[in-house]
């Protein structure tokens, strides 16, 4: 595989990093419109679920019912995280490894550990 400039990609995401003025690398991921719309749609539903849970608490809804809704919202949020993680691994992580930035593995492990808590 030919080495690509970091601003080029054949993946769903464009490059995940661009060098900043302060020497640090601000990271930005550019999703396809389809992926972005899917993620936003899922997050909007989750936001509605959270508002619904808040309303349930305000109305003194039976605890077990509230807990079941919390579990559903957590599951939905985990699904969004999995989609983002997959895209990140298939694009940003691969690109950085190809560029010799193996520290991305440590970063990824930290992120996965946070997601699994």
C-alpha positions as CSV (number, residue, x, y, z in Angstrom):
1,X,0.0,0.0,0.0
2,X,1.4,3.4,-0.9
3,X,2.0,5.9,1.8
4,X,-0.7,8.6,1.7
5,X,-0.5,12.2,2.8
6,X,-2.5,12.5,6.0
7,X,-5.0,14.8,4.3
8,X,-5.8,12.1,1.8
9,X,-7.9,9.0,2.5
10,X,-9.9,6.3,0.8
11,X,-11.7,5.5,4.0
12,X,-15.0,6.7,5.2
13,X,-13.2,9.2,7.4
14,X,-10.8,11.9,6.4
15,X,-7.6,12.3,8.2
16,X,-8.1,12.5,12.0
17,X,-5.3,15.0,12.7
18,X,-3.9,18.2,11.4
19,X,-0.9,20.0,12.9
20,X,-1.8,23.0,14.9
21,X,0.0,26.3,15.5
22,X,1.0,25.5,19.1
23,X,2.7,22.3,18.0
24,X,0.0,20.1,19.4
25,X,-2.1,18.1,17.0
26,X,-5.8,19.0,17.2
27,X,-7.8,16.0,16.1
28,X,-10.9,16.1,14.0
29,X,-12.7,13.3,12.3
30,X,-14.8,13.9,9.2
31,X,-17.5,11.4,8.7
32,X,-19.4,10.8,5.5
33,X,-22.8,12.6,5.5
34,X,-24.6,9.2,5.8
35,X,-22.6,8.2,8.8
36,X,-22.9,11.6,10.4
37,X,-26.7,11.6,9.9
38,X,-26.9,8.1,11.3
39,X,-25.0,9.1,14.4
40,X,-26.9,12.3,14.9
41,X,-30.2,10.5,14.5
42,X,-29.2,7.9,17.1
43,X,-28.0,10.6,19.5
44,X,-31.2,12.6,19.1
45,X,-33.2,9.4,20.1
46,X,-30.9,9.0,23.1
47,X,-31.4,12.6,24.0
48,X,-35.2,12.0,23.9
49,X,-34.8,8.9,26.0
50,X,-32.9,10.9,28.7
51,X,-35.6,13.6,28.7
52,X,-38.1,10.8,29.1
53,X,-36.2,9.3,32.0
54,X,-36.1,12.7,33.7
55,X,-39.8,13.0,33.3
56,X,-40.3,9.6,34.8
57,X,-38.4,10.6,37.9
58,X,-40.3,13.8,38.1
59,X,-43.6,11.8,38.0
60,X,-42.4,9.4,40.6
61,X,-42.5,6.5,38.2
62,X,-41.9,3.0,39.7
63,X,-38.1,2.6,40.1
64,X,-37.9,-0.6,38.1
65,X,-39.4,1.1,35.1
66,X,-37.0,3.9,35.3
67,X,-34.1,1.5,35.7
68,X,-35.2,-0.3,32.5
69,X,-35.2,2.9,30.6
70,X,-31.8,3.8,31.9
71,X,-30.5,0.4,30.7
72,X,-32.0,1.0,27.2
73,X,-30.4,4.5,27.0
74,X,-27.0,3.0,28.1
75,X,-27.3,0.3,25.4
76,X,-28.1,2.9,22.8
77,X,-25.2,5.0,23.8
78,X,-22.9,2.0,23.7
79,X,-24.0,1.3,20.2
80,X,-23.1,4.8,19.1
81,X,-19.7,4.3,20.8
82,X,-19.1,1.0,19.0
83,X,-19.9,2.6,15.6
84,X,-17.5,5.5,16.3
85,X,-14.8,3.1,17.6
86,X,-15.0,0.9,14.5
87,X,-14.7,3.9,12.2
88,X,-11.8,5.3,14.2
89,X,-9.9,2.0,14.1
90,X,-10.6,1.5,10.4
91,X,-9.4,5.0,9.5
92,X,-7.6,7.2,12.0
93,X,-5.7,4.4,13.8
94,X,-4.6,2.7,10.6
95,X,-3.4,6.0,9.1
96,X,-1.4,6.9,12.2
97,X,0.2,3.5,12.4
98,X,1.1,3.7,8.7
99,X,2.6,7.1,9.4
100,X,4.8,5.5,12.2
101,X,2.8,6.9,15.1
102,X,2.6,3.7,17.1
103,X,1.6,5.7,20.3
104,X,-1.9,5.6,18.8
105,X,-2.2,2.1,20.2
106,X,-1.7,3.3,23.7
107,X,-4.2,6.0,23.1
108,X,-6.7,3.5,21.7
109,X,-6.2,1.2,24.7
110,X,-7.0,4.0,27.1
111,X,-10.1,4.9,25.2
112,X,-11.3,1.3,25.0
113,X,-10.8,0.9,28.8
114,X,-12.9,4.0,29.3
115,X,-15.6,2.6,27.1
116,X,-15.7,-0.7,29.0
117,X,-16.2,0.8,32.4
